[in-house]
Amino acid sequence: MQVELLVPDPGPSRLSQPDSFATVTFSKLTNTPGHPSGKHKKLVTSSDPHIALAQLEARSAKLAQLPPEKRAELEERDRLAKAEIRASGGKVYDDVSRLKKAIKRKDAQKLKSKKNW
């Protein structure tokens, strides 16, 4: 998808020709920062802490069943992929302790809202 805009050309000839325009073209970007690319989709977790924690536990249980060499290779690949996502501005929710704190905070907020109701 291309969008063309007509913008006045800011050159010295503008005074002599008021109808001179420059054409500017904007293209749609396929890989924008903050969005994980297709090859890193398996590392994306939910923004809901309950679901994200369940996803992390399932992933770690799956890794625990693998042989040590294969597990080390996959962990290294995931570590590099997460670093790439973070470098491009994306978020990776993989810290178990922070997810547990978020769950506790969310539950406390629900309880407080329930009491106020």
Residue pairs with C-beta under 8 A, 6 or more apart in sequence:
1 27
1 28
2 25
2 26
2 27
2 28
3 25
3 26
4 23
4 24
4 25
5 23
5 24
5 26
6 21
6 22
6 23
6 24
7 21
7 22
7 23
7 24
8 14
8 20
8 21
8 22
9 20
9 21
9 22
11 20
13 20
14 20
31 37
33 88
33 89
33 90
34 88
34 89
34 90
35 90
36 43
36 44
36 85
36 90
39 81
40 81
40 84
40 85
43 78
43 81
43 82
43 85
43 92
43 94
45 51
45 52
45 55
45 56
45 92
45 93
45 94
46 52
46 55
46 93
47 93
49 93
49 99
49 100
49 102
49 103
49 106
50 103
52 93
52 99
53 96
53 99
53 100
53 103
56 94
56 96
56 99
63 71
63 74
63 75
64 71
66 74
82 92
82 94
85 91
85 92
86 92
93 99
